[in-house]
Amino acid sequence: MNIAPSATYTRCGDFEETIFHCVRDCKFSRFIWQHLGFSDHSFFAAVCVRDWIKDGLNGANSILFAASLWWIWRHRNSMCLSDEAMPLNRLTWNIMTSVNEVKLCFHQQHPVAESVRHIRWNNNNFDCAILNVDGSCIGSPTRTSFGGLFRNNAGFYLLGFSGSLPSSADILEAKLSAIFHGLTLALDNGIEELVCYSNSLLSINLITGNSPKFHVHAVLIQDIKDKLSQLNCSLHHTLHEWNHCAYYFAKLGASSDAALRLHSSPPDDLRPSLRNDATETLFPRH
C-alpha cells in the first residue's frame, strides 16, 4: 500500500509532511525557489495553499512558477521513493527547458524567410582591452571549470587564465567565477579600462540588476560588483560563436584541479582561432 508509517516528512525528517512543507518550506525546496529568484518574504509567508498557487500562476513569472512547482514535486518523489537527489544544475536545466517548451506551445509561428547573420569578434568595436570569459560543466562525473583571456582591441593576445571548481557542478557558478577571476586579474595587471564579454545573460543580469538577497551565489555576485567598482569596465552579452576562445580556456580548466592557472602565451592549437578573431573573420549565424 506504500502508506507512510508516520506523518514525519521522510525527506528531511524534521516536520510533518504538509503540502506547503513539501513543495515550498522544506530546506531542499526552499533552496531551489531561492536559486530561481523567488526570494520575496511574502512568497514564503503565504498560509493558504490555494491562494499561493493562484498568485503564482497569475504573476509575472507564472510559467516559471508552474514549471518549478512540477519539478520540485518530482525532486521530492525522487528523494523519498528512490533516495536519489538531482543536482541543482540539472534541476535548473529541467525547469528552464520546461519553461521554454511551454512558451513555444503558445508562440504563434509566422513563416519568414531564413536569413543569415554574419558575426565577428568585438563586433561593437570597443577600443580598450577586451576580456572574454566562459564556464564549462563537462564529463561524467561532471568537471566544472572556467576560463578567459585578455586581448587588446586589435586582437593581440595579452593573457589567458583557466581554473577548476572541483566541488561544484553548477554552470552558473562557473560563469560567475570566470567573470570574478577575470576582473581580479585586470586589477592585478593594471588594466584599468576594459570591456568584459560573457555568453551568460543570466550572469550579467544578476550582476547589473538587483540580484536576490538570498541567492545561492549572492556573495560571489557582490564580490564581482566590488571589483567592478574599482574598474572602468562594462559587461556585455555575447553569442557563443564570438566567445569560442574563452570557451577553449574554460574547457582547459577541467584538465587539472588547479584553482587558477595563468597562460602568458596562447596554446598552439588556439592560435588559428585567435588569428581569425584578429583579422575580423566573419562567421555565419542563422
C-alpha positions, 0 to 999 in steps of 0.5 A, spaced: 500 500 500 506 504 500 502 508 506 507 512 510 508 509 517 508 516 520 506 523 518 514 525 519 516 528 512 521 522 510 525 527 506 528 531 511 525 528 517 524 534 521 516 536 520 510 533 518 509 532 511 504 538 509 503 540 502 506 547 503 512 543 507 513 539 501 513 543 495 515 550 498 518 550 506 522 544 506 530 546 506 531 542 499 525 546 496 526 552 499 533 552 496 531 551 489 525 557 489 531 561 492 536 559 486 530 561 481 529 568 484 523 567 488 526 570 494 520 575 496 518 574 504 511 574 502 512 568 497 514 564 503 509 567 508 503 565 504 498 560 509 493 558 504 495 553 499 490 555 494 491 562 494 499 561 493 498 557 487 493 562 484 498 568 485 503 564 482 500 562 476 497 569 475 504 573 476 509 575 472 513 569 472 507 564 472 510 559 467 516 559 471 512 558 477 508 552 474 514 549 471 518 549 478 512 547 482 512 540 477 519 539 478 520 540 485 514 535 486 518 530 482 525 532 486 521 530 492 518 523 489 525 522 487 528 523 494 523 519 498 521 513 493 528 512 490 533 516 495 536 519 489 537 527 489 538 531 482 543 536 482 541 543 482 544 544 475 540 539 472 534 541 476 535 548 473 536 545 466 529 541 467 525 547 469 528 552 464 527 547 458 520 546 461 519 553 461 521 554 454 517 548 451 511 551 454 512 558 451 513 555 444 506 551 445 503 558 445 508 562 440 504 563 434 509 561 428 509 566 422 513 563 416 519 568 414 524 567 410 531 564 413 536 569 413 543 569 415 547 573 420 554 574 419 558 575 426 565 577 428 569 578 434 568 585 438 563 586 433 561 593 437 568 595 436 570 597 443 577 600 443 580 598 450 582 591 452 577 586 451 576 580 456 572 574 454 570 569 459 566 562 459 564 556 464 564 549 462 560 543 466 563 537 462 564 529 463 561 524 467 562 525 473 561 532 471 568 537 471 566 544 472 571 549 470 572 556 467 576 560 463 578 567 459 583 571 456 585 578 455 586 581 448 587 588 446 582 591 441 586 589 435 586 582 437 593 581 440 593 576 445 595 579 452 593 573 457 589 567 458 587 564 465 583 557 466 581 554 473 577 548 476 571 548 481 572 541 483 566 541 488 561 544 484 557 542 478 553 548 477 554 552 470 552 558 473 557 558 478 562 557 473 560 563 469 560 567 475 567 565 477 570 566 470 567 573 470 570 574 478 577 571 476 577 575 470 576 582 473 581 580 479 586 579 474 585 586 470 586 589 477 592 585 478 595 587 471 593 594 471 588 594 466 584 599 468 579 600 462 576 594 459 570 591 456 568 584 459 564 579 454 560 573 457 555 568 453 551 568 460 545 573 460 543 570 466 550 572 469 550 579 467 543 580 469 544 578 476 550 582 476 547 589 473 540 588 476 538 587 483 540 580 484 536 576 490 538 577 497 538 570 498 541 567 492 545 561 492 551 565 489 549 572 492 556 573 495 560 571 489 555 576 485 557 582 490 564 580 490 564 581 482 560 588 483 566 590 488 571 589 483 567 592 478 567 598 482 574 599 482 574 598 474 572 602 468 569 596 465 562 594 462 559 587 461 556 585 455 552 579 452 555 575 447 553 569 442 557 563 443 560 563 436 564 570 438 566 567 445 569 560 442 576 562 445 574 563 452 570 557 451 577 553 449 580 556 456 574 554 460 574 547 457 582 547 459 580 548 466 577 541 467 584 538 465 587 539 472 584 541 479 588 547 479 584 553 482 587 558 477 592 557 472 595 563 468 597 562 460 602 568 458 602 565 451 596 562 447 596 554 446 598 552 439 592 549 437 588 556 439 592 560 435 588 559 428 582 561 432 585 567 435 588 569 428 581 569 425 578 573 431 584 578 429 583 579 422 575 580 423 573 573 420 566 573 419 562 567 421 555 565 419 549 565 424 542 563 422 
